[in-house]
Every structure is written in structure tokens, then in C-alpha cells.
């Protein structure tokens, strides 16, 4: 039987964990996590942990200033 569980990070619905056999695969609903779409994980908790890390990294990248371009 196929099982699924929503993955929510800080109140934000980001995807679904789907169990079709021995492991779980991620179905991304949030464009920030599209690189994780279809990736297999041992359980939904690990999936949520990785999704949280990717979201935090994306947030941090948006907050960094653009590199200073010097005239050569």
C-alpha cells in the first residue's frame, strides 16, 4: 500500500513524502526544493531535515550581497 505524508517546514508546505516500498521519495511542491524532487530517503524525518537545510541555504544565499565587481 502506498503511503504519503505532507512535509511542512516552519508552516510552509514544501512537498510530500511517498512510501512505495522500502524507502521514501520526495515530491517537491516548492520550487526552491525542485532539486530534491524524486530523491529517496530512509524516512520522512530525514527528508524534512534535508529540506530544512536546503531552505536555510537558499535563504542565506538571497541575503548575501552580490560580489563587488572591480574594474581591471
N, CA, C and O atoms as a Maestro MAE file, in Angstrom:
{
 s_m_m2io_version
 :::
 2.0.0
}

f_m_ct {
 s_m_title
 :::
 protein
 m_atom[288] {
  # First column is atom index #
  i_m_mmod_type
  r_m_x_coord
  r_m_y_coord
  r_m_z_coord
  i_m_residue_number
  s_m_chain_name
  s_m_pdb_residue_name
  s_m_pdb_atom_name
  i_m_atomic_number
  :::
  1 25 0.834 -1.179 0.000 1 A "UNK " " N  " 7
  2 3 0.000 0.000 0.000 1 A "UNK " " CA " 6
  3 2 0.884 1.249 0.000 1 A "UNK " " C  " 6
  4 15 1.849 1.333 0.760 1 A "UNK " " O  " 8
  5 25 0.558 2.191 -0.834 2 A "UNK " " N  " 7
  6 3 1.299 3.449 -0.909 2 A "UNK " " CA " 6
  7 2 0.840 4.370 0.218 2 A "UNK " " C  " 6
  8 15 -0.355 4.569 0.435 2 A "UNK " " O  " 8
  9 25 1.818 4.923 0.924 3 A "UNK " " N  " 7
  10 3 1.537 5.894 1.984 3 A "UNK " " CA " 6
  11 2 2.132 7.231 1.585 3 A "UNK " " C  " 6
  12 15 3.112 7.283 0.842 3 A "UNK " " O  " 8
  13 25 1.540 8.317 2.077 4 A "UNK " " N  " 7
  14 3 2.126 9.641 1.845 4 A "UNK " " CA " 6
  15 2 1.947 10.491 3.090 4 A "UNK " " C  " 6
  16 15 1.018 10.307 3.877 4 A "UNK " " O  " 8
  17 25 2.871 11.428 3.236 5 A "UNK " " N  " 7
  18 3 2.828 12.366 4.361 5 A "UNK " " CA " 6
  19 2 3.250 13.737 3.866 5 A "UNK " " C  " 6
  20 15 4.225 13.855 3.124 5 A "UNK " " O  " 8
  21 25 2.528 14.774 4.267 6 A "UNK " " N  " 7
  22 3 2.951 16.123 3.877 6 A "UNK " " CA " 6
  23 2 4.238 16.502 4.611 6 A "UNK " " C  " 6
  24 15 4.452 16.106 5.757 6 A "UNK " " O  " 8
  25 25 5.077 17.264 3.944 7 A "UNK " " N  " 7
  26 3 6.300 17.793 4.558 7 A "UNK " " CA " 6
  27 2 6.109 19.299 4.683 7 A "UNK " " C  " 6
  28 15 5.925 20.004 3.691 7 A "UNK " " O  " 8
  29 25 6.155 19.770 5.904 8 A "UNK " " N  " 7
  30 3 5.955 21.187 6.202 8 A "UNK " " CA " 6
  31 2 7.158 21.686 6.997 8 A "UNK " " C  " 6
  32 15 7.563 21.070 7.983 8 A "UNK " " O  " 8
  33 25 7.715 22.792 6.563 9 A "UNK " " N  " 7
  34 3 8.867 23.402 7.240 9 A "UNK " " CA " 6
  35 2 8.460 24.806 7.671 9 A "UNK " " C  " 6
  36 15 8.141 25.652 6.836 9 A "UNK " " O  " 8
  37 25 8.474 25.046 8.976 10 A "UNK " " N  " 7
  38 3 8.134 26.362 9.535 10 A "UNK " " CA " 6
  39 2 6.799 26.881 8.988 10 A "UNK " " C  " 6
  40 15 6.687 28.050 8.618 10 A "UNK " " O  " 8
  41 25 5.790 26.006 8.941 11 A "UNK " " N  " 7
  42 3 4.465 26.393 8.478 11 A "UNK " " CA " 6
  43 2 4.319 26.497 6.968 11 A "UNK " " C  " 6
  44 15 3.283 26.942 6.475 11 A "UNK " " O  " 8
  45 25 5.327 26.100 6.243 12 A "UNK " " N  " 7
  46 3 5.335 26.195 4.775 12 A "UNK " " CA " 6
  47 2 5.265 24.789 4.185 12 A "UNK " " C  " 6
  48 15 6.164 23.978 4.409 12 A "UNK " " O  " 8
  49 25 4.201 24.493 3.433 13 A "UNK " " N  " 7
  50 3 4.056 23.191 2.786 13 A "UNK " " CA " 6
  51 2 5.049 23.134 1.632 13 A "UNK " " C  " 6
  52 15 4.951 23.914 0.685 13 A "UNK " " O  " 8
  53 25 6.012 22.203 1.712 14 A "UNK " " N  " 7
  54 3 7.079 22.167 0.713 14 A "UNK " " CA " 6
  55 2 7.062 20.919 -0.162 14 A "UNK " " C  " 6
  56 15 7.680 20.900 -1.226 14 A "UNK " " O  " 8
  57 25 6.359 19.878 0.277 15 A "UNK " " N  " 7
  58 3 6.328 18.666 -0.532 15 A "UNK " " CA " 6
  59 2 5.639 17.524 0.167 15 A "UNK " " C  " 6
  60 15 5.021 17.686 1.219 15 A "UNK " " O  " 8
  61 25 5.763 16.351 -0.450 16 A "UNK " " N  " 7
  62 3 5.106 15.153 0.061 16 A "UNK " " CA " 6
  63 2 6.121 14.018 0.109 16 A "UNK " " C  " 6
  64 15 6.905 13.826 -0.820 16 A "UNK " " O  " 8
  65 25 6.091 13.275 1.204 17 A "UNK " " N  " 7
  66 3 6.878 12.057 1.332 17 A "UNK " " CA " 6
  67 2 5.991 10.904 0.886 17 A "UNK " " C  " 6
  68 15 4.887 10.726 1.400 17 A "UNK " " O  " 8
  69 25 6.481 10.117 -0.076 18 A "UNK " " N  " 7
  70 3 5.700 8.998 -0.603 18 A "UNK " " CA " 6
  71 2 6.484 7.707 -0.380 18 A "UNK " " C  " 6
  72 15 7.651 7.603 -0.756 18 A "UNK " " O  " 8
  73 25 5.826 6.729 0.237 19 A "UNK " " N  " 7
  74 3 6.433 5.435 0.500 19 A "UNK " " CA " 6
  75 2 5.791 4.414 -0.420 19 A "UNK " " C  " 6
  76 15 4.599 4.125 -0.308 19 A "UNK " " O  " 8
  77 25 6.583 3.871 -1.326 20 A "UNK " " N  " 7
  78 3 6.067 2.865 -2.247 20 A "UNK " " CA " 6
  79 2 6.729 1.510 -2.037 20 A "UNK " " C  " 6
  80 15 6.267 0.505 -2.576 20 A "UNK " " O  " 8
  81 25 7.806 1.475 -1.258 21 A "UNK " " N  " 7
  82 3 8.489 0.207 -0.975 21 A "UNK " " CA " 6
  83 2 9.284 0.350 0.315 21 A "UNK " " C  " 6
  84 15 8.716 0.677 1.357 21 A "UNK " " O  " 8
  85 25 10.582 0.110 0.260 22 A "UNK " " N  " 7
  86 3 11.416 0.132 1.462 22 A "UNK " " CA " 6
  87 2 11.829 1.527 1.889 22 A "UNK " " C  " 6
  88 15 12.189 1.734 3.048 22 A "UNK " " O  " 8
  89 25 11.783 2.492 0.976 23 A "UNK " " N  " 7
  90 3 12.202 3.841 1.347 23 A "UNK " " CA " 6
  91 2 11.134 4.850 0.915 23 A "UNK " " C  " 6
  92 15 10.086 4.486 0.382 23 A "UNK " " O  " 8
  93 25 11.430 6.107 1.160 24 A "UNK " " N  " 7
  94 3 10.506 7.198 0.867 24 A "UNK " " CA " 6
  95 2 11.112 8.080 -0.210 24 A "UNK " " C  " 6
  96 15 12.324 8.290 -0.223 24 A "UNK " " O  " 8
  97 25 10.292 8.599 -1.113 25 A "UNK " " N  " 7
  98 3 10.811 9.572 -2.075 25 A "UNK " " CA " 6
  99 2 10.040 10.881 -1.926 25 A "UNK " " C  " 6
  100 15 8.876 10.909 -1.526 25 A "UNK " " O  " 8
  101 25 10.729 11.944 -2.261 26 A "UNK " " N  " 7
  102 3 10.215 13.295 -2.077 26 A "UNK " " CA " 6
  103 2 9.570 13.787 -3.360 26 A "UNK " " C  " 6
  104 15 10.129 13.647 -4.447 26 A "UNK " " O  " 8
  105 25 8.384 14.365 -3.218 27 A "UNK " " N  " 7
  106 3 7.697 15.029 -4.326 27 A "UNK " " CA " 6
  107 2 7.648 16.513 -3.952 27 A "UNK " " C  " 6
  108 15 6.892 16.917 -3.069 27 A "UNK " " O  " 8
  109 25 8.459 17.307 -4.633 28 A "UNK " " N  " 7
  110 3 8.578 18.732 -4.299 28 A "UNK " " CA " 6
  111 2 7.362 19.517 -4.759 28 A "UNK " " C  " 6
  112 15 6.877 19.334 -5.876 28 A "UNK " " O  " 8
  113 25 6.876 20.387 -3.894 29 A "UNK " " N  " 7
  114 3 5.799 21.307 -4.221 29 A "UNK " " CA " 6
  115 2 6.308 22.744 -4.222 29 A "UNK " " C  " 6
  116 15 5.647 23.646 -4.737 29 A "UNK " " O  " 8
  117 25 7.472 22.946 -3.650 30 A "UNK " " N  " 7
  118 3 8.080 24.271 -3.557 30 A "UNK " " CA " 6
  119 2 9.226 24.347 -4.566 30 A "UNK " " C  " 6
  120 15 10.106 23.486 -4.563 30 A "UNK " " O  " 8
  121 25 9.228 25.369 -5.432 31 A "UNK " " N  " 7
  122 3 10.288 25.479 -6.449 31 A "UNK " " CA " 6
  123 2 11.706 25.510 -5.876 31 A "UNK " " C  " 6
  124 15 12.646 25.080 -6.544 31 A "UNK " " O  " 8
  125 25 11.872 26.004 -4.668 32 A "UNK " " N  " 7
  126 3 13.200 26.061 -4.058 32 A "UNK " " CA " 6
  127 2 13.757 24.653 -3.850 32 A "UNK " " C  " 6
  128 15 14.973 24.461 -3.828 32 A "UNK " " O  " 8
  129 25 12.875 23.679 -3.699 33 A "UNK " " N  " 7
  130 3 13.298 22.310 -3.428 33 A "UNK " " CA " 6
  131 2 13.197 21.393 -4.640 33 A "UNK " " C  " 6
  132 15 13.234 20.172 -4.489 33 A "UNK " " O  " 8
  133 25 13.072 21.948 -5.823 34 A "UNK " " N  " 7
  134 3 12.888 21.112 -7.013 34 A "UNK " " CA " 6
  135 2 14.050 20.157 -7.262 34 A "UNK " " C  " 6
  136 15 13.854 19.104 -7.869 34 A "UNK " " O  " 8
  137 25 15.254 20.497 -6.810 35 A "UNK " " N  " 7
  138 3 16.400 19.586 -6.983 35 A "UNK " " CA " 6
  139 2 16.257 18.316 -6.135 35 A "UNK " " C  " 6
  140 15 16.907 17.309 -6.420 35 A "UNK " " O  " 8
  141 25 15.418 18.354 -5.106 36 A "UNK " " N  " 7
  142 3 15.198 17.182 -4.262 36 A "UNK " " CA " 6
  143 2 14.064 16.292 -4.780 36 A "UNK " " C  " 6
  144 15 13.856 15.195 -4.262 36 A "UNK " " O  " 8
  145 25 13.338 16.752 -5.787 37 A "UNK " " N  " 7
  146 3 12.206 16.004 -6.311 37 A "UNK " " CA " 6
  147 2 12.654 14.621 -6.790 37 A "UNK " " C  " 6
  148 15 13.542 14.506 -7.636 37 A "UNK " " O  " 8
  149 25 12.035 13.581 -6.245 38 A "UNK " " N  " 7
  150 3 12.361 12.216 -6.631 38 A "UNK " " CA " 6
  151 2 13.491 11.576 -5.842 38 A "UNK " " C  " 6
  152 15 13.764 10.389 -6.019 38 A "UNK " " O  " 8
  153 25 14.155 12.336 -4.974 39 A "UNK " " N  " 7
  154 3 15.254 11.789 -4.170 39 A "UNK " " CA " 6
  155 2 14.676 10.858 -3.107 39 A "UNK " " C  " 6
  156 15 13.643 11.151 -2.505 39 A "UNK " " O  " 8
  157 25 15.357 9.732 -2.883 40 A "UNK " " N  " 7
  158 3 14.906 8.735 -1.905 40 A "UNK " " CA " 6
  159 2 15.570 8.972 -0.557 40 A "UNK " " C  " 6
  160 15 16.748 9.322 -0.481 40 A "UNK " " O  " 8
  161 25 14.792 8.775 0.508 41 A "UNK " " N  " 7
  162 3 15.250 8.950 1.883 41 A "UNK " " CA " 6
  163 2 14.795 7.746 2.704 41 A "UNK " " C  " 6
  164 15 13.832 7.076 2.332 41 A "UNK " " O  " 8
  165 25 15.478 7.464 3.819 42 A "UNK " " N  " 7
  166 3 15.076 6.325 4.645 42 A "UNK " " CA " 6
  167 2 13.747 6.546 5.379 42 A "UNK " " C  " 6
  168 15 13.025 5.592 5.668 42 A "UNK " " O  " 8
  169 25 13.429 7.830 5.680 43 A "UNK " " N  " 7
  170 3 12.189 8.122 6.395 43 A "UNK " " CA " 6
  171 2 11.812 9.599 6.203 43 A "UNK " " C  " 6
  172 15 12.654 10.396 5.789 43 A "UNK " " O  " 8
  173 25 10.570 9.972 6.493 44 A "UNK " " N  " 7
  174 3 10.132 11.360 6.311 44 A "UNK " " CA " 6
  175 2 10.884 12.360 7.193 44 A "UNK " " C  " 6
  176 15 11.033 13.522 6.816 44 A "UNK " " O  " 8
  177 25 11.355 11.924 8.352 45 A "UNK " " N  " 7
  178 3 12.087 12.830 9.244 45 A "UNK " " CA " 6
  179 2 13.403 13.280 8.601 45 A "UNK " " C  " 6
  180 15 13.772 14.453 8.678 45 A "UNK " " O  " 8
  181 25 14.101 12.341 7.972 46 A "UNK " " N  " 7
  182 3 15.357 12.696 7.281 46 A "UNK " " CA " 6
  183 2 15.061 13.601 6.088 46 A "UNK " " C  " 6
  184 15 15.818 14.529 5.799 46 A "UNK " " O  " 8
  185 25 13.976 13.329 5.411 47 A "UNK " " N  " 7
  186 3 13.563 14.157 4.284 47 A "UNK " " CA " 6
  187 2 13.306 15.596 4.740 47 A "UNK " " C  " 6
  188 15 13.753 16.543 4.093 47 A "UNK " " O  " 8
  189 25 12.594 15.756 5.843 48 A "UNK " " N  " 7
  190 3 12.300 17.090 6.371 48 A "UNK " " CA " 6
  191 2 13.586 17.793 6.816 48 A "UNK " " C  " 6
  192 15 13.730 19.003 6.636 48 A "UNK " " O  " 8
  193 25 14.517 17.034 7.394 49 A "UNK " " N  " 7
  194 3 15.789 17.623 7.843 49 A "UNK " " CA " 6
  195 2 16.567 18.186 6.658 49 A "UNK " " C  " 6
  196 15 17.080 19.303 6.726 49 A "UNK " " O  " 8
  197 25 16.657 17.424 5.583 50 A "UNK " " N  " 7
  198 3 17.382 17.875 4.396 50 A "UNK " " CA " 6
  199 2 16.661 19.051 3.741 50 A "UNK " " C  " 6
  200 15 17.307 20.009 3.314 50 A "UNK " " O  " 8
  201 25 15.350 18.992 3.659 51 A "UNK " " N  " 7
  202 3 14.577 20.095 3.082 51 A "UNK " " CA " 6
  203 2 14.793 21.379 3.879 51 A "UNK " " C  " 6
  204 15 14.926 22.459 3.304 51 A "UNK " " O  " 8
  205 25 14.827 21.256 5.200 52 A "UNK " " N  " 7
  206 3 15.069 22.419 6.070 52 A "UNK " " CA " 6
  207 2 16.443 23.024 5.780 52 A "UNK " " C  " 6
  208 15 16.578 24.246 5.722 52 A "UNK " " O  " 8
  209 25 17.461 22.182 5.598 53 A "UNK " " N  " 7
  210 3 18.810 22.663 5.291 53 A "UNK " " CA " 6
  211 2 18.859 23.386 3.936 53 A "UNK " " C  " 6
  212 15 19.494 24.433 3.807 53 A "UNK " " O  " 8
  213 25 18.189 22.822 2.940 54 A "UNK " " N  " 7
  214 3 18.175 23.439 1.608 54 A "UNK " " CA " 6
  215 2 17.459 24.793 1.664 54 A "UNK " " C  " 6
  216 15 17.920 25.761 1.059 54 A "UNK " " O  " 8
  217 25 16.347 24.866 2.380 55 A "UNK " " N  " 7
  218 3 15.632 26.144 2.514 55 A "UNK " " CA " 6
  219 2 16.484 27.179 3.239 55 A "UNK " " C  " 6
  220 15 16.514 28.346 2.847 55 A "UNK " " O  " 8
  221 25 17.174 26.757 4.293 56 A "UNK " " N  " 7
  222 3 18.038 27.685 5.040 56 A "UNK " " CA " 6
  223 2 19.173 28.187 4.157 56 A "UNK " " C  " 6
  224 15 19.519 29.368 4.199 56 A "UNK " " O  " 8
  225 25 19.748 27.306 3.366 57 A "UNK " " N  " 7
  226 3 20.838 27.707 2.464 57 A "UNK " " CA " 6
  227 2 20.312 28.693 1.410 57 A "UNK " " C  " 6
  228 15 20.982 29.676 1.093 57 A "UNK " " O  " 8
  229 25 19.124 28.433 0.874 58 A "UNK " " N  " 7
  230 3 18.540 29.327 -0.130 58 A "UNK " " CA " 6
  231 2 18.242 30.695 0.473 58 A "UNK " " C  " 6
  232 15 18.449 31.722 -0.173 58 A "UNK " " O  " 8
  233 25 17.760 30.706 1.698 59 A "UNK " " N  " 7
  234 3 17.502 31.974 2.379 59 A "UNK " " CA " 6
  235 2 18.793 32.744 2.592 59 A "UNK " " C  " 6
  236 15 18.842 33.955 2.378 59 A "UNK " " O  " 8
  237 25 19.838 32.045 3.015 60 A "UNK " " N  " 7
  238 3 21.132 32.679 3.245 60 A "UNK " " CA " 6
  239 2 21.740 33.216 1.972 60 A "UNK " " C  " 6
  240 15 22.361 34.279 1.987 60 A "UNK " " O  " 8
  241 25 21.576 32.507 0.871 61 A "UNK " " N  " 7
  242 3 22.131 32.945 -0.416 61 A "UNK " " CA " 6
  243 2 21.449 34.215 -0.890 61 A "UNK " " C  " 6
  244 15 22.084 35.075 -1.499 61 A "UNK " " O  " 8
  245 25 20.151 34.336 -0.612 62 A "UNK " " N  " 7
  246 3 19.432 35.546 -1.029 62 A "UNK " " CA " 6
  247 2 19.818 36.752 -0.202 62 A "UNK " " C  " 6
  248 15 19.671 37.890 -0.648 62 A "UNK " " O  " 8
  249 25 20.314 36.510 1.009 63 A "UNK " " N  " 7
  250 3 20.666 37.626 1.883 63 A "UNK " " CA " 6
  251 2 22.098 38.115 1.690 63 A "UNK " " C  " 6
  252 15 22.462 39.192 2.163 63 A "UNK " " O  " 8
  253 25 22.902 37.323 0.997 64 A "UNK " " N  " 7
  254 3 24.287 37.722 0.774 64 A "UNK " " CA " 6
  255 2 24.353 38.817 -0.293 64 A "UNK " " C  " 6
  256 15 23.617 38.756 -1.279 64 A "UNK " " O  " 8
  257 25 25.210 39.804 -0.116 65 A "UNK " " N  " 7
  258 3 25.355 40.833 -1.144 65 A "UNK " " CA " 6
  259 2 26.020 40.276 -2.379 65 A "UNK " " C  " 6
  260 15 26.754 39.291 -2.304 65 A "UNK " " O  " 8
  261 25 25.772 40.893 -3.505 66 A "UNK " " N  " 7
  262 3 26.435 40.491 -4.733 66 A "UNK " " CA " 6
  263 2 27.923 40.814 -4.633 66 A "UNK " " C  " 6
  264 15 28.297 41.806 -4.007 66 A "UNK " " O  " 8
  265 25 28.764 40.002 -5.231 67 A "UNK " " N  " 7
  266 3 30.204 40.280 -5.162 67 A "UNK " " CA " 6
  267 2 30.532 41.621 -5.835 67 A "UNK " " C  " 6
  268 15 29.919 42.001 -6.832 67 A "UNK " " O  " 8
  269 25 31.493 42.310 -5.273 68 A "UNK " " N  " 7
  270 3 31.905 43.596 -5.809 68 A "UNK " " CA " 6
  271 2 32.701 43.372 -7.088 68 A "UNK " " C  " 6
  272 15 33.683 42.631 -7.096 68 A "UNK " " O  " 8
  273 25 32.276 44.009 -8.153 69 A "UNK " " N  " 7
  274 3 32.983 43.886 -9.436 69 A "UNK " " CA " 6
  275 2 33.957 45.051 -9.537 69 A "UNK " " C  " 6
  276 15 33.564 46.217 -9.539 69 A "UNK " " O  " 8
  277 25 35.223 44.708 -9.621 70 A "UNK " " N  " 7
  278 3 36.239 45.766 -9.731 70 A "UNK " " CA " 6
  279 2 36.621 45.969 -11.186 70 A "UNK " " C  " 6
  280 15 36.634 45.031 -11.983 70 A "UNK " " O  " 8
  281 25 36.925 47.194 -11.507 71 A "UNK " " N  " 7
  282 3 37.363 47.497 -12.881 71 A "UNK " " CA " 6
  283 2 38.824 47.108 -13.015 71 A "UNK " " C  " 6
  284 15 39.650 47.480 -12.182 71 A "UNK " " O  " 8
  285 25 39.136 46.374 -14.040 72 A "UNK " " N  " 7
  286 3 40.524 45.918 -14.235 72 A "UNK " " CA " 6
  287 2 41.255 46.818 -15.190 72 A "UNK " " C  " 6
  288 15 42.431 46.591 -15.475 72 A "UNK " " O  " 8
  :::
 }
 m_bond[287] {
  # First column is bond index #
  i_m_from
  i_m_to
  i_m_order
  :::
  1 1 2 1
  2 2 3 1
  3 3 4 2
  4 3 5 1
  5 5 6 1
  6 6 7 1
  7 7 8 2
  8 7 9 1
  9 9 10 1
  10 10 11 1
  11 11 12 2
  12 11 13 1
  13 13 14 1
  14 14 15 1
  15 15 16 2
  16 15 17 1
  17 17 18 1
  18 18 19 1
  19 19 20 2
  20 19 21 1
  21 21 22 1
  22 22 23 1
  23 23 24 2
  24 23 25 1
  25 25 26 1
  26 26 27 1
  27 27 28 2
  28 27 29 1
  29 29 30 1
  30 30 31 1
  31 31 32 2
  32 31 33 1
  33 33 34 1
  34 34 35 1
  35 35 36 2
  36 35 37 1
  37 37 38 1
  38 38 39 1
  39 39 40 2
  40 39 41 1
  41 41 42 1
  42 42 43 1
  43 43 44 2
  44 43 45 1
  45 45 46 1
  46 46 47 1
  47 47 48 2
  48 47 49 1
  49 49 50 1
  50 50 51 1
  51 51 52 2
  52 51 53 1
  53 53 54 1
  54 54 55 1
  55 55 56 2
  56 55 57 1
  57 57 58 1
  58 58 59 1
  59 59 60 2
  60 59 61 1
  61 61 62 1
  62 62 63 1
  63 63 64 2
  64 63 65 1
  65 65 66 1
  66 66 67 1
  67 67 68 2
  68 67 69 1
  69 69 70 1
  70 70 71 1
  71 71 72 2
  72 71 73 1
  73 73 74 1
  74 74 75 1
  75 75 76 2
  76 75 77 1
  77 77 78 1
  78 78 79 1
  79 79 80 2
  80 79 81 1
  81 81 82 1
  82 82 83 1
  83 83 84 2
  84 83 85 1
  85 85 86 1
  86 86 87 1
  87 87 88 2
  88 87 89 1
  89 89 90 1
  90 90 91 1
  91 91 92 2
  92 91 93 1
  93 93 94 1
  94 94 95 1
  95 95 96 2
  96 95 97 1
  97 97 98 1
  98 98 99 1
  99 99 100 2
  100 99 101 1
  101 101 102 1
  102 102 103 1
  103 103 104 2
  104 103 105 1
  105 105 106 1
  106 106 107 1
  107 107 108 2
  108 107 109 1
  109 109 110 1
  110 110 111 1
  111 111 112 2
  112 111 113 1
  113 113 114 1
  114 114 115 1
  115 115 116 2
  116 115 117 1
  117 117 118 1
  118 118 119 1
  119 119 120 2
  120 119 121 1
  121 121 122 1
  122 122 123 1
  123 123 124 2
  124 123 125 1
  125 125 126 1
  126 126 127 1
  127 127 128 2
  128 127 129 1
  129 129 130 1
  130 130 131 1
  131 131 132 2
  132 131 133 1
  133 133 134 1
  134 134 135 1
  135 135 136 2
  136 135 137 1
  137 137 138 1
  138 138 139 1
  139 139 140 2
  140 139 141 1
  141 141 142 1
  142 142 143 1
  143 143 144 2
  144 143 145 1
  145 145 146 1
  146 146 147 1
  147 147 148 2
  148 147 149 1
  149 149 150 1
  150 150 151 1
  151 151 152 2
  152 151 153 1
  153 153 154 1
  154 154 155 1
  155 155 156 2
  156 155 157 1
  157 157 158 1
  158 158 159 1
  159 159 160 2
  160 159 161 1
  161 161 162 1
  162 162 163 1
  163 163 164 2
  164 163 165 1
  165 165 166 1
  166 166 167 1
  167 167 168 2
  168 167 169 1
  169 169 170 1
  170 170 171 1
  171 171 172 2
  172 171 173 1
  173 173 174 1
  174 174 175 1
  175 175 176 2
  176 175 177 1
  177 177 178 1
  178 178 179 1
  179 179 180 2
  180 179 181 1
  181 181 182 1
  182 182 183 1
  183 183 184 2
  184 183 185 1
  185 185 186 1
  186 186 187 1
  187 187 188 2
  188 187 189 1
  189 189 190 1
  190 190 191 1
  191 191 192 2
  192 191 193 1
  193 193 194 1
  194 194 195 1
  195 195 196 2
  196 195 197 1
  197 197 198 1
  198 198 199 1
  199 199 200 2
  200 199 201 1
  201 201 202 1
  202 202 203 1
  203 203 204 2
  204 203 205 1
  205 205 206 1
  206 206 207 1
  207 207 208 2
  208 207 209 1
  209 209 210 1
  210 210 211 1
  211 211 212 2
  212 211 213 1
  213 213 214 1
  214 214 215 1
  215 215 216 2
  216 215 217 1
  217 217 218 1
  218 218 219 1
  219 219 220 2
  220 219 221 1
  221 221 222 1
  222 222 223 1
  223 223 224 2
  224 223 225 1
  225 225 226 1
  226 226 227 1
  227 227 228 2
  228 227 229 1
  229 229 230 1
  230 230 231 1
  231 231 232 2
  232 231 233 1
  233 233 234 1
  234 234 235 1
  235 235 236 2
  236 235 237 1
  237 237 238 1
  238 238 239 1
  239 239 240 2
  240 239 241 1
  241 241 242 1
  242 242 243 1
  243 243 244 2
  244 243 245 1
  245 245 246 1
  246 246 247 1
  247 247 248 2
  248 247 249 1
  249 249 250 1
  250 250 251 1
  251 251 252 2
  252 251 253 1
  253 253 254 1
  254 254 255 1
  255 255 256 2
  256 255 257 1
  257 257 258 1
  258 258 259 1
  259 259 260 2
  260 259 261 1
  261 261 262 1
  262 262 263 1
  263 263 264 2
  264 263 265 1
  265 265 266 1
  266 266 267 1
  267 267 268 2
  268 267 269 1
  269 269 270 1
  270 270 271 1
  271 271 272 2
  272 271 273 1
  273 273 274 1
  274 274 275 1
  275 275 276 2
  276 275 277 1
  277 277 278 1
  278 278 279 1
  279 279 280 2
  280 279 281 1
  281 281 282 1
  282 282 283 1
  283 283 284 2
  284 283 285 1
  285 285 286 1
  286 286 287 1
  287 287 288 2
  :::
 }
}
